[in-house]
Structure formats: structure tokens, C-alpha cells
């Protein structure tokens, strides 16, 4: 009689342990899922910020080069016009 009761208690303990383990695994899965989602969002934000900075930097370089070329061409045309004016005198 006592042996059957011990076996029943052991089965109950095993069942409770299994359920507790399943609960713990489920909780860990949820935490991992949440951490991965946060990491994904942080990564996407970091990439977007990096692309934005690269675009701004590229825009700045294009503006500077455009201004430099415009200035250089304007100077060249001005000097050429002055040179032609002196030739005409």
C-alpha cells in the first residue's frame, strides 16, 4: 500500500516538474522573442540613422564641390574676358 502511494507521489511530482519546466521554457521563449524584437528595432534605427548621416554628408560634399566648380569656372571666365578686353585695347 505504501509503495503504491510513493509511486503515485513520484508521478505527481514528475508531472508538476514537467509542467513547471514547460512554463519556464515558455517564459524564456517570450523573453527571447522580446529581446530579439528590441534588437531588431535598434538595428533598424541604427541603420536608418547611419544612412541619414551618410546622405547628409554626401549632400554636403556635393554642395561644396558644386560651389568650388562654380567659383573656378566663374574665375576662369572672368579672367578670359579680362584677357580679351586687354587684347582689344
Protein Blocks (a to p, Z undefined) as FASTA:
>chain_A
ZZmmmmmmmmmmmmmmmmmmmmmmmmmmmmmmmmmmmmmmmmmmmmmmmmmmmmmmmmmm
mmmmmmmmmmmmmmmmmmmmmmmmmmmZZ
